[in-house]
Amino acid sequence: MPSATRRAAEYLLGALGVMLLLAFVYQWGFAAFEGEQVSYAHSLYVVVETFTTTGFGIDVNVWDDPRMLLLMVVLQLAGVGLIFLALPAVIIPLINEALTSSPPRVTSATDHVVICEFTPRGETLVKELRSRDTPYVVVEPDADRAVELSADHDVVHGDPEEVATMERANVAEARALVADADDETNASVVLSARECSEELRVVSLVENEDVADYHRYAGADRVISPRRLLGESLGAKATASVADELGDGVEIGEDFQIAELLVHHGSPLVGETVAESGIGERTGANVLGAWADGEFESPPRPERVIDEHTVLLVVGNETELEALKELTLSETRRRRRGRVLVVGYGMVGHSAAAELRPTDDVVVVDLADDDGVDVVGDATDRETLEAAGIEDARAVVLALDSDTTTIFATLAVKQVAPHAEVIVRANDGDSVPKLYRAGAEYVLSLSTVSGRLLASYLLDEEVLRPETQVDLVRTHAPKLEGEGLAEADVRARTGVTVVAIERGGDLLTDVGPDTEVVPDDTLVVAGTDDAVNRFTELFC
């Protein structure tokens, strides 16, 4: 029973009880003060008449004793008081409840993803699902929240720990379920889902990795720790050199480089879309990918807007890159091995440090003296940063629990060591723009990283994640021979960029839409693993 309706029922029962009790009081008072006996039914009639304000009692002409008159004053005040109490406690809530939409209780969706409950991670996952036209249903235990979400999502209101709720969410016909509440609730959700379907793919998220085995035992097919995943992503972004890895994989030419350029405030590129920017026409360089707000896209969509925090992954010769540097007002990021400071040694910091140690000299900074901590102190303090050797650090990974502290630490690092690349963790999506403005080169959001990994697993395909790397491959493409790159629509169909062509012993880097592929050409293409695979299937 809804709370307002239940409250109304309780009020009516209480009021009836008060009237029954006061009927005895009136019967006693009439006998004691007026010296006459009246029946209980007569007394109850007087009390009800008084409480409902339809009159002041049929005995009004009989009351002579002042004490009887005082008793009636009390009865009348009690009646009026109950009426006024009913307005805020009963009447108004009932009206509000009648005007409020009831939360949806059931869905008819099939082959859908059931999400229990709706968190920031769920928002990222939903974006990925929508982009691939995959249906989903959100199970939300809070009625008000369920009504709010139902405006934009398919929602089922109910307790996700109850089998009945799982049945109303049509779990038996779903393709997967994501348990995204707290650790204990998630384990219970997994058990309920398994009651409905043994074949269902179930993913459970945990904050404490120590309980992961419990979730597997409950029936989860995969258990994901968002914090560990974020730490690995931070470490991968700090240690994996895009330029170095691409250069090591394929020797292209001495005057051919791959670099990352940060677009700064005041750049003429700010506010333009990738298509409008005309980077290729203005500089000759090719844009392979773009980072923005902690997300990497390769190739960037033509309609994607470039802002002052966008990082462009570009390829070209020295002259072309210098021209693009002038447009972005940036310095080329040249990755090198060296010291990396990891600030914060919780689960995220542990994972980031573990990812970095095989390739870099890692110095861990934390407020608490613990195993693995090299420098104890506050990272917002200059002395702590200097004690950690920040003057020799090529990068700083900030893995702190508080976004406010992270913003301040970013400012401190940039003040002490402006040369250091700052890669930070964000808990709240609203903090991402502030962190970029404070000076961070890369911001990885906890919800974005985990949400995109969930999408990758549920959709059985690779979804671009913040740590995604671009591959550079040398290959022949016989099915492209005799066609121009624009005519074949290579980039739109596959997602790869043809960055160079080897022809007759020469390296052609001035590759444009009108470039035609001739027999025996060797193409150098850049893109994600999936994009390169699509190119191979279509043209090789």
Secondary structure as a PSIPRED ss2 file (coil, helix, strand):
# PSIPRED VFORMAT (PSIPRED V4.0)

   1 M C   1.000  0.000  0.000
   2 P C   1.000  0.000  0.000
   3 S H   0.000  1.000  0.000
   4 A H   0.000  1.000  0.000
   5 T H   0.000  1.000  0.000
   6 R H   0.000  1.000  0.000
   7 R H   0.000  1.000  0.000
   8 A H   0.000  1.000  0.000
   9 A H   0.000  1.000  0.000
  10 E H   0.000  1.000  0.000
  11 Y H   0.000  1.000  0.000
  12 L H   0.000  1.000  0.000
  13 L H   0.000  1.000  0.000
  14 G H   0.000  1.000  0.000
  15 A H   0.000  1.000  0.000
  16 L H   0.000  1.000  0.000
  17 G H   0.000  1.000  0.000
  18 V H   0.000  1.000  0.000
  19 M H   0.000  1.000  0.000
  20 L H   0.000  1.000  0.000
  21 L H   0.000  1.000  0.000
  22 L H   0.000  1.000  0.000
  23 A H   0.000  1.000  0.000
  24 F H   0.000  1.000  0.000
  25 V H   0.000  1.000  0.000
  26 Y H   0.000  1.000  0.000
  27 Q H   0.000  1.000  0.000
  28 W H   0.000  1.000  0.000
  29 G H   0.000  1.000  0.000
  30 F H   0.000  1.000  0.000
  31 A H   0.000  1.000  0.000
  32 A H   0.000  1.000  0.000
  33 F H   0.000  1.000  0.000
  34 E H   0.000  1.000  0.000
  35 G C   1.000  0.000  0.000
  36 E C   1.000  0.000  0.000
  37 Q C   1.000  0.000  0.000
  38 V C   1.000  0.000  0.000
  39 S C   1.000  0.000  0.000
  40 Y H   0.000  1.000  0.000
  41 A H   0.000  1.000  0.000
  42 H H   0.000  1.000  0.000
  43 S H   0.000  1.000  0.000
  44 L H   0.000  1.000  0.000
  45 Y H   0.000  1.000  0.000
  46 V H   0.000  1.000  0.000
  47 V H   0.000  1.000  0.000
  48 V H   0.000  1.000  0.000
  49 E H   0.000  1.000  0.000
  50 T H   0.000  1.000  0.000
  51 F H   0.000  1.000  0.000
  52 T C   1.000  0.000  0.000
  53 T C   1.000  0.000  0.000
  54 T C   1.000  0.000  0.000
  55 G C   1.000  0.000  0.000
  56 F C   1.000  0.000  0.000
  57 G C   1.000  0.000  0.000
  58 I C   1.000  0.000  0.000
  59 D C   1.000  0.000  0.000
  60 V C   1.000  0.000  0.000
  61 N C   1.000  0.000  0.000
  62 V C   1.000  0.000  0.000
  63 W C   1.000  0.000  0.000
  64 D C   1.000  0.000  0.000
  65 D C   1.000  0.000  0.000
  66 P H   0.000  1.000  0.000
  67 R H   0.000  1.000  0.000
  68 M H   0.000  1.000  0.000
  69 L H   0.000  1.000  0.000
  70 L H   0.000  1.000  0.000
  71 L H   0.000  1.000  0.000
  72 M H   0.000  1.000  0.000
  73 V H   0.000  1.000  0.000
  74 V H   0.000  1.000  0.000
  75 L H   0.000  1.000  0.000
  76 Q H   0.000  1.000  0.000
  77 L H   0.000  1.000  0.000
  78 A H   0.000  1.000  0.000
  79 G H   0.000  1.000  0.000
  80 V H   0.000  1.000  0.000
  81 G H   0.000  1.000  0.000
  82 L H   0.000  1.000  0.000
  83 I H   0.000  1.000  0.000
  84 F H   0.000  1.000  0.000
  85 L H   0.000  1.000  0.000
  86 A H   0.000  1.000  0.000
  87 L H   0.000  1.000  0.000
  88 P H   0.000  1.000  0.000
  89 A H   0.000  1.000  0.000
  90 V H   0.000  1.000  0.000
  91 I H   0.000  1.000  0.000
  92 I H   0.000  1.000  0.000
  93 P H   0.000  1.000  0.000
  94 L H   0.000  1.000  0.000
  95 I H   0.000  1.000  0.000
  96 N H   0.000  1.000  0.000
  97 E H   0.000  1.000  0.000
  98 A H   0.000  1.000  0.000
  99 L H   0.000  1.000  0.000
 100 T C   1.000  0.000  0.000
 101 S C   1.000  0.000  0.000
 102 S C   1.000  0.000  0.000
 103 P C   1.000  0.000  0.000
 104 P C   1.000  0.000  0.000
 105 R C   1.000  0.000  0.000
 106 V C   1.000  0.000  0.000
 107 T C   1.000  0.000  0.000
 108 S C   1.000  0.000  0.000
 109 A C   1.000  0.000  0.000
 110 T C   1.000  0.000  0.000
 111 D C   1.000  0.000  0.000
 112 H C   1.000  0.000  0.000
 113 V E   0.000  0.000  1.000
 114 V E   0.000  0.000  1.000
 115 I E   0.000  0.000  1.000
 116 C E   0.000  0.000  1.000
 117 E C   1.000  0.000  0.000
 118 F C   1.000  0.000  0.000
 119 T C   1.000  0.000  0.000
 120 P H   0.000  1.000  0.000
 121 R H   0.000  1.000  0.000
 122 G H   0.000  1.000  0.000
 123 E H   0.000  1.000  0.000
 124 T H   0.000  1.000  0.000
 125 L H   0.000  1.000  0.000
 126 V H   0.000  1.000  0.000
 127 K H   0.000  1.000  0.000
 128 E H   0.000  1.000  0.000
 129 L H   0.000  1.000  0.000
 130 R H   0.000  1.000  0.000
 131 S H   0.000  1.000  0.000
 132 R C   1.000  0.000  0.000
 133 D C   1.000  0.000  0.000
 134 T C   1.000  0.000  0.000
 135 P C   1.000  0.000  0.000
 136 Y E   0.000  0.000  1.000
 137 V E   0.000  0.000  1.000
 138 V E   0.000  0.000  1.000
 139 V E   0.000  0.000  1.000
 140 E E   0.000  0.000  1.000
 141 P C   1.000  0.000  0.000
 142 D C   1.000  0.000  0.000
 143 A H   0.000  1.000  0.000
 144 D H   0.000  1.000  0.000
 145 R H   0.000  1.000  0.000
 146 A H   0.000  1.000  0.000
 147 V H   0.000  1.000  0.000
 148 E H   0.000  1.000  0.000
 149 L H   0.000  1.000  0.000
 150 S C   1.000  0.000  0.000
 151 A C   1.000  0.000  0.000
 152 D C   1.000  0.000  0.000
 153 H C   1.000  0.000  0.000
 154 D C   1.000  0.000  0.000
 155 V E   0.000  0.000  1.000
 156 V E   0.000  0.000  1.000
 157 H E   0.000  0.000  1.000
 158 G C   1.000  0.000  0.000
 159 D C   1.000  0.000  0.000
 160 P C   1.000  0.000  0.000
 161 E C   1.000  0.000  0.000
 162 E C   1.000  0.000  0.000
 163 V H   0.000  1.000  0.000
 164 A H   0.000  1.000  0.000
 165 T H   0.000  1.000  0.000
 166 M H   0.000  1.000  0.000
 167 E H   0.000  1.000  0.000
 168 R H   0.000  1.000  0.000
 169 A C   1.000  0.000  0.000
 170 N C   1.000  0.000  0.000
 171 V H   0.000  1.000  0.000
 172 A H   0.000  1.000  0.000
 173 E H   0.000  1.000  0.000
 174 A C   1.000  0.000  0.000
 175 R C   1.000  0.000  0.000
 176 A E   0.000  0.000  1.000
 177 L E   0.000  0.000  1.000
 178 V E   0.000  0.000  1.000
 179 A E   0.000  0.000  1.000
 180 D C   1.000  0.000  0.000
 181 A C   1.000  0.000  0.000
 182 D C   1.000  0.000  0.000
 183 D H   0.000  1.000  0.000
 184 E H   0.000  1.000  0.000
 185 T H   0.000  1.000  0.000
 186 N H   0.000  1.000  0.000
 187 A H   0.000  1.000  0.000
 188 S H   0.000  1.000  0.000
 189 V H   0.000  1.000  0.000
 190 V H   0.000  1.000  0.000
 191 L H   0.000  1.000  0.000
 192 S H   0.000  1.000  0.000
 193 A H   0.000  1.000  0.000
 194 R H   0.000  1.000  0.000
 195 E H   0.000  1.000  0.000
 196 C H   0.000  1.000  0.000
 197 S C   1.000  0.000  0.000
 198 E C   1.000  0.000  0.000
 199 E C   1.000  0.000  0.000
 200 L C   1.000  0.000  0.000
 201 R E   0.000  0.000  1.000
 202 V E   0.000  0.000  1.000
 203 V E   0.000  0.000  1.000
 204 S E   0.000  0.000  1.000
 205 L E   0.000  0.000  1.000
 206 V C   1.000  0.000  0.000
 207 E C   1.000  0.000  0.000
 208 N C   1.000  0.000  0.000
 209 E H   0.000  1.000  0.000
 210 D H   0.000  1.000  0.000
 211 V H   0.000  1.000  0.000
 212 A H   0.000  1.000  0.000
 213 D H   0.000  1.000  0.000
 214 Y H   0.000  1.000  0.000
 215 H H   0.000  1.000  0.000
 216 R H   0.000  1.000  0.000
 217 Y H   0.000  1.000  0.000
 218 A H   0.000  1.000  0.000
 219 G C   1.000  0.000  0.000
 220 A C   1.000  0.000  0.000
 221 D C   1.000  0.000  0.000
 222 R E   0.000  0.000  1.000
 223 V E   0.000  0.000  1.000
 224 I E   0.000  0.000  1.000
 225 S C   1.000  0.000  0.000
 226 P H   0.000  1.000  0.000
 227 R H   0.000  1.000  0.000
 228 R H   0.000  1.000  0.000
 229 L H   0.000  1.000  0.000
 230 L H   0.000  1.000  0.000
 231 G H   0.000  1.000  0.000
 232 E H   0.000  1.000  0.000
 233 S H   0.000  1.000  0.000
 234 L H   0.000  1.000  0.000
 235 G H   0.000  1.000  0.000
 236 A H   0.000  1.000  0.000
 237 K H   0.000  1.000  0.000
 238 A H   0.000  1.000  0.000
 239 T H   0.000  1.000  0.000
 240 A C   1.000  0.000  0.000
 241 S C   1.000  0.000  0.000
 242 V H   0.000  1.000  0.000
 243 A H   0.000  1.000  0.000
 244 D H   0.000  1.000  0.000
 245 E H   0.000  1.000  0.000
 246 L H   0.000  1.000  0.000
 247 G H   0.000  1.000  0.000
 248 D H   0.000  1.000  0.000
 249 G H   0.000  1.000  0.000
 250 V C   1.000  0.000  0.000
 251 E C   1.000  0.000  0.000
 252 I C   1.000  0.000  0.000
 253 G C   1.000  0.000  0.000
 254 E C   1.000  0.000  0.000
 255 D C   1.000  0.000  0.000
 256 F C   1.000  0.000  0.000
 257 Q E   0.000  0.000  1.000
 258 I E   0.000  0.000  1.000
 259 A E   0.000  0.000  1.000
 260 E E   0.000  0.000  1.000
 261 L E   0.000  0.000  1.000
 262 L E   0.000  0.000  1.000
 263 V C   1.000  0.000  0.000
 264 H C   1.000  0.000  0.000
 265 H C   1.000  0.000  0.000
 266 G C   1.000  0.000  0.000
 267 S C   1.000  0.000  0.000
 268 P C   1.000  0.000  0.000
 269 L C   1.000  0.000  0.000
 270 V C   1.000  0.000  0.000
 271 G C   1.000  0.000  0.000
 272 E C   1.000  0.000  0.000
 273 T E   0.000  0.000  1.000
 274 V H   0.000  1.000  0.000
 275 A H   0.000  1.000  0.000
 276 E H   0.000  1.000  0.000
 277 S H   0.000  1.000  0.000
 278 G C   1.000  0.000  0.000
 279 I H   0.000  1.000  0.000
 280 G H   0.000  1.000  0.000
 281 E H   0.000  1.000  0.000
 282 R H   0.000  1.000  0.000
 283 T H   0.000  1.000  0.000
 284 G C   1.000  0.000  0.000
 285 A C   1.000  0.000  0.000
 286 N E   0.000  0.000  1.000
 287 V E   0.000  0.000  1.000
 288 L E   0.000  0.000  1.000
 289 G E   0.000  0.000  1.000
 290 A E   0.000  0.000  1.000
 291 W E   0.000  0.000  1.000
 292 A E   0.000  0.000  1.000
 293 D C   1.000  0.000  0.000
 294 G C   1.000  0.000  0.000
 295 E E   0.000  0.000  1.000
 296 F E   0.000  0.000  1.000
 297 E E   0.000  0.000  1.000
 298 S C   1.000  0.000  0.000
 299 P C   1.000  0.000  0.000
 300 P C   1.000  0.000  0.000
 301 R C   1.000  0.000  0.000
 302 P C   1.000  0.000  0.000
 303 E C   1.000  0.000  0.000
 304 R C   1.000  0.000  0.000
 305 V E   0.000  0.000  1.000
 306 I C   1.000  0.000  0.000
 307 D C   1.000  0.000  0.000
 308 E C   1.000  0.000  0.000
 309 H C   1.000  0.000  0.000
 310 T C   1.000  0.000  0.000
 311 V E   0.000  0.000  1.000
 312 L E   0.000  0.000  1.000
 313 L E   0.000  0.000  1.000
 314 V E   0.000  0.000  1.000
 315 V E   0.000  0.000  1.000
 316 G E   0.000  0.000  1.000
 317 N C   1.000  0.000  0.000
 318 E H   0.000  1.000  0.000
 319 T H   0.000  1.000  0.000
 320 E H   0.000  1.000  0.000
 321 L H   0.000  1.000  0.000
 322 E H   0.000  1.000  0.000
 323 A H   0.000  1.000  0.000
 324 L H   0.000  1.000  0.000
 325 K H   0.000  1.000  0.000
 326 E H   0.000  1.000  0.000
 327 L H   0.000  1.000  0.000
 328 T H   0.000  1.000  0.000
 329 L C   1.000  0.000  0.000
 330 S C   1.000  0.000  0.000
 331 E C   1.000  0.000  0.000
 332 T C   1.000  0.000  0.000
 333 R E   0.000  0.000  1.000
 334 R C   1.000  0.000  0.000
 335 R C   1.000  0.000  0.000
 336 R C   1.000  0.000  0.000
 337 R C   1.000  0.000  0.000
 338 G C   1.000  0.000  0.000
 339 R E   0.000  0.000  1.000
 340 V E   0.000  0.000  1.000
 341 L E   0.000  0.000  1.000
 342 V E   0.000  0.000  1.000
 343 V E   0.000  0.000  1.000
 344 G C   1.000  0.000  0.000
 345 Y C   1.000  0.000  0.000
 346 G C   1.000  0.000  0.000
 347 M H   0.000  1.000  0.000
 348 V H   0.000  1.000  0.000
 349 G H   0.000  1.000  0.000
 350 H H   0.000  1.000  0.000
 351 S H   0.000  1.000  0.000
 352 A H   0.000  1.000  0.000
 353 A H   0.000  1.000  0.000
 354 A H   0.000  1.000  0.000
 355 E H   0.000  1.000  0.000
 356 L H   0.000  1.000  0.000
 357 R C   1.000  0.000  0.000
 358 P C   1.000  0.000  0.000
 359 T C   1.000  0.000  0.000
 360 D C   1.000  0.000  0.000
 361 D E   0.000  0.000  1.000
 362 V E   0.000  0.000  1.000
 363 V E   0.000  0.000  1.000
 364 V E   0.000  0.000  1.000
 365 V E   0.000  0.000  1.000
 366 D E   0.000  0.000  1.000
 367 L C   1.000  0.000  0.000
 368 A C   1.000  0.000  0.000
 369 D C   1.000  0.000  0.000
 370 D C   1.000  0.000  0.000
 371 D C   1.000  0.000  0.000
 372 G C   1.000  0.000  0.000
 373 V C   1.000  0.000  0.000
 374 D C   1.000  0.000  0.000
 375 V E   0.000  0.000  1.000
 376 V E   0.000  0.000  1.000
 377 G C   1.000  0.000  0.000
 378 D C   1.000  0.000  0.000
 379 A C   1.000  0.000  0.000
 380 T C   1.000  0.000  0.000
 381 D C   1.000  0.000  0.000
 382 R H   0.000  1.000  0.000
 383 E H   0.000  1.000  0.000
 384 T H   0.000  1.000  0.000
 385 L H   0.000  1.000  0.000
 386 E H   0.000  1.000  0.000
 387 A H   0.000  1.000  0.000
 388 A C   1.000  0.000  0.000
 389 G C   1.000  0.000  0.000
 390 I H   0.000  1.000  0.000
 391 E H   0.000  1.000  0.000
 392 D H   0.000  1.000  0.000
 393 A E   0.000  0.000  1.000
 394 R E   0.000  0.000  1.000
 395 A E   0.000  0.000  1.000
 396 V E   0.000  0.000  1.000
 397 V E   0.000  0.000  1.000
 398 L E   0.000  0.000  1.000
 399 A C   1.000  0.000  0.000
 400 L C   1.000  0.000  0.000
 401 D C   1.000  0.000  0.000
 402 S C   1.000  0.000  0.000
 403 D H   0.000  1.000  0.000
 404 T H   0.000  1.000  0.000
 405 T H   0.000  1.000  0.000
 406 T H   0.000  1.000  0.000
 407 I H   0.000  1.000  0.000
 408 F H   0.000  1.000  0.000
 409 A H   0.000  1.000  0.000
 410 T H   0.000  1.000  0.000
 411 L H   0.000  1.000  0.000
 412 A H   0.000  1.000  0.000
 413 V H   0.000  1.000  0.000
 414 K H   0.000  1.000  0.000
 415 Q H   0.000  1.000  0.000
 416 V H   0.000  1.000  0.000
 417 A C   1.000  0.000  0.000
 418 P C   1.000  0.000  0.000
 419 H C   1.000  0.000  0.000
 420 A C   1.000  0.000  0.000
 421 E E   0.000  0.000  1.000
 422 V E   0.000  0.000  1.000
 423 I E   0.000  0.000  1.000
 424 V E   0.000  0.000  1.000
 425 R E   0.000  0.000  1.000
 426 A E   0.000  0.000  1.000
 427 N C   1.000  0.000  0.000
 428 D C   1.000  0.000  0.000
 429 G H   0.000  1.000  0.000
 430 D H   0.000  1.000  0.000
 431 S H   0.000  1.000  0.000
 432 V H   0.000  1.000  0.000
 433 P H   0.000  1.000  0.000
 434 K H   0.000  1.000  0.000
 435 L H   0.000  1.000  0.000
 436 Y H   0.000  1.000  0.000
 437 R H   0.000  1.000  0.000
 438 A H   0.000  1.000  0.000
 439 G C   1.000  0.000  0.000
 440 A C   1.000  0.000  0.000
 441 E C   1.000  0.000  0.000
 442 Y E   0.000  0.000  1.000
 443 V E   0.000  0.000  1.000
 444 L E   0.000  0.000  1.000
 445 S E   0.000  0.000  1.000
 446 L H   0.000  1.000  0.000
 447 S H   0.000  1.000  0.000
 448 T H   0.000  1.000  0.000
 449 V H   0.000  1.000  0.000
 450 S H   0.000  1.000  0.000
 451 G H   0.000  1.000  0.000
 452 R H   0.000  1.000  0.000
 453 L H   0.000  1.000  0.000
 454 L H   0.000  1.000  0.000
 455 A H   0.000  1.000  0.000
 456 S H   0.000  1.000  0.000
 457 Y H   0.000  1.000  0.000
 458 L H   0.000  1.000  0.000
 459 L C   1.000  0.000  0.000
 460 D C   1.000  0.000  0.000
 461 E C   1.000  0.000  0.000
 462 E C   1.000  0.000  0.000
 463 V C   1.000  0.000  0.000
 464 L C   1.000  0.000  0.000
 465 R C   1.000  0.000  0.000
 466 P C   1.000  0.000  0.000
 467 E C   1.000  0.000  0.000
 468 T C   1.000  0.000  0.000
 469 Q C   1.000  0.000  0.000
 470 V C   1.000  0.000  0.000
 471 D E   0.000  0.000  1.000
 472 L E   0.000  0.000  1.000
 473 V E   0.000  0.000  1.000
 474 R E   0.000  0.000  1.000
 475 T E   0.000  0.000  1.000
 476 H C   1.000  0.000  0.000
 477 A C   1.000  0.000  0.000
 478 P H   0.000  1.000  0.000
 479 K H   0.000  1.000  0.000
 480 L H   0.000  1.000  0.000
 481 E C   1.000  0.000  0.000
 482 G C   1.000  0.000  0.000
 483 E C   1.000  0.000  0.000
 484 G E   0.000  0.000  1.000
 485 L H   0.000  1.000  0.000
 486 A H   0.000  1.000  0.000
 487 E H   0.000  1.000  0.000
 488 A H   0.000  1.000  0.000
 489 D C   1.000  0.000  0.000
 490 V H   0.000  1.000  0.000
 491 R H   0.000  1.000  0.000
 492 A H   0.000  1.000  0.000
 493 R H   0.000  1.000  0.000
 494 T H   0.000  1.000  0.000
 495 G C   1.000  0.000  0.000
 496 V C   1.000  0.000  0.000
 497 T E   0.000  0.000  1.000
 498 V E   0.000  0.000  1.000
 499 V E   0.000  0.000  1.000
 500 A E   0.000  0.000  1.000
 501 I E   0.000  0.000  1.000
 502 E E   0.000  0.000  1.000
 503 R E   0.000  0.000  1.000
 504 G C   1.000  0.000  0.000
 505 G C   1.000  0.000  0.000
 506 D E   0.000  0.000  1.000
 507 L E   0.000  0.000  1.000
 508 L E   0.000  0.000  1.000
 509 T C   1.000  0.000  0.000
 510 D C   1.000  0.000  0.000
 511 V C   1.000  0.000  0.000
 512 G C   1.000  0.000  0.000
 513 P C   1.000  0.000  0.000
 514 D C   1.000  0.000  0.000
 515 T C   1.000  0.000  0.000
 516 E E   0.000  0.000  1.000
 517 V C   1.000  0.000  0.000
 518 V C   1.000  0.000  0.000
 519 P C   1.000  0.000  0.000
 520 D C   1.000  0.000  0.000
 521 D C   1.000  0.000  0.000
 522 T E   0.000  0.000  1.000
 523 L E   0.000  0.000  1.000
 524 V E   0.000  0.000  1.000
 525 V E   0.000  0.000  1.000
 526 A E   0.000  0.000  1.000
 527 G E   0.000  0.000  1.000
 528 T C   1.000  0.000  0.000
 529 D H   0.000  1.000  0.000
 530 D H   0.000  1.000  0.000
 531 A H   0.000  1.000  0.000
 532 V H   0.000  1.000  0.000
 533 N H   0.000  1.000  0.000
 534 R H   0.000  1.000  0.000
 535 F H   0.000  1.000  0.000
 536 T H   0.000  1.000  0.000
 537 E H   0.000  1.000  0.000
 538 L H   0.000  1.000  0.000
 539 F H   0.000  1.000  0.000
 540 C C   1.000  0.000  0.000
